């Protein structure tokens, strides 16, 4: 069983404060703020990191599904857009759009679409985000 770690620290109030997030592996550390999350200030935010995790997880899940079905993918490139909306209950990730393009020799479109849907359902990050509307657009290159 794997356990992955990350950390965050925040100083000050919500709008005037700021923080730093770090991955436990040490490969990334950076600042975040109210303006990077809800405005246009350069920098990251939790939703961007969720989107990155989802794109990476889905790409691996699709590659695994393709391998298991006997297809050797040349590449799987995925982009994820996490939509943060202000609801009555507060800020909420309401939707994630996954857009993937894969190069898979010898696969039929219908088989590819079925495997992509399976990967979306079985990706651990998709499972963790079960309450979020996850949309998928998968194309073959």
N, C-alpha and C positions, 0 to 999 in steps of 0.2 A: 504494500500500500504506500502510495506517495503522499507526502504532505508538503505543500509549497507555501512559502511565506512572503509577505510583503508588509510594509509598515508605512504609517503616515503620522505626521505631527502637525498640529494647527496652533497658531499663536494669534491671539486677538479676537475681535468680534467677527461676525460673518462677513460683512461687506468690507471692512477695513483691514481685516487680518490676512494671513497667508499661511501656507504650509508647504511641506515637502513630503513627497512619496518616494519610496524606494522598494525595489524588488529584492527579495531575500538573497537571490543569487549574486547580487552586486553588479549586474550588468547595466542597470539603469537607476538613476536617482534624479528627481527634478522637482521644480516648484509647481504649485497650483494655487489658485485664488478664486474668489467669487467671480472676478472678471474673466478668468480663463474658463470657468464653468458656465456662466450665464451670459457672458458678453463676448467680445471679439478680441480680447487681449491675447497675444501669443502665449502659448504654454499648453500644458495638458490638463486633464481633469479625469475624474473617475470613469465617466461614461466613455471617453476615448480609450481608456485602458480596457474596459469591458469589451468594446468593439474590437480592439486588437486581439484580445484573448479569443473572442468568438471567431474571428476570421482565421486565426491560426488553428484553432481546434477543428473547425469545419473542414479546412483544407486537408488536415491529417485524416479526419474521419472519412472524407470522400476518397482519398488515396487508398485507405485501408479497405473500404468497400469495393473499390475497383480491383485492387489486388486479389481480394477474396473471390471475386467473380471471374477471375482469370484475365483481367485487362491490366496492362502495364501503363500507367499514366506517365506521360512525359513531363507534364506540369499541371498544377492546380493553383490558380491565382484567385484569391478571394478578397473582396472589400466588404467591410461591414459599416453600416451607419446606425448608430444608436440614437434614437430620438428621445430627448429629455423634454417632457412637457410639465407645465405647472398645472396640476389638477387641484381640485378642492382639498384633497387629502395631502397635498404638497408635491414637490418635484418627484416625477416618476418616469422611469424608462418605460415608454409605452409600446415601442416598436423597434425591432432591429431588422434592417434590410441587408440580406446577404446577397452579393452579386459575385458569381464565380465563373471563371472561364477555364476550361480544362482542355488539354491536348491529350487525347486518348485514342491511339490507333486501333482501328477495327471494331469500334463499338457503334451500335445502332443508337439513334436518338432516344427512342423509348426506353431502352435499357439504361442509358446514361441518366435520364430524368428520374427513373425509379431508384437508381442507386444514389443519386443526389438527394432525393427525398428521404431515403433511409439514413443517409449520413446526417442530414439535418436533425432527424428524430433521435439519433443515437449519439451525437456529439455530446460529451459531458457538459460543455458550457451551455448548449441548448437545453439540456435537462435541468441545469441549475437555474435557467431563466424561463422555466415552464410557464410562469404567469405573464410572460411578455409575448406579444404578437410577433412571431419570427416569420419573415417573408423571404423567399428564395427565388432568385433568377439565375438559372444555370444554363450556360451555353458551351457548346463545343467549338474549339478553334481549329 
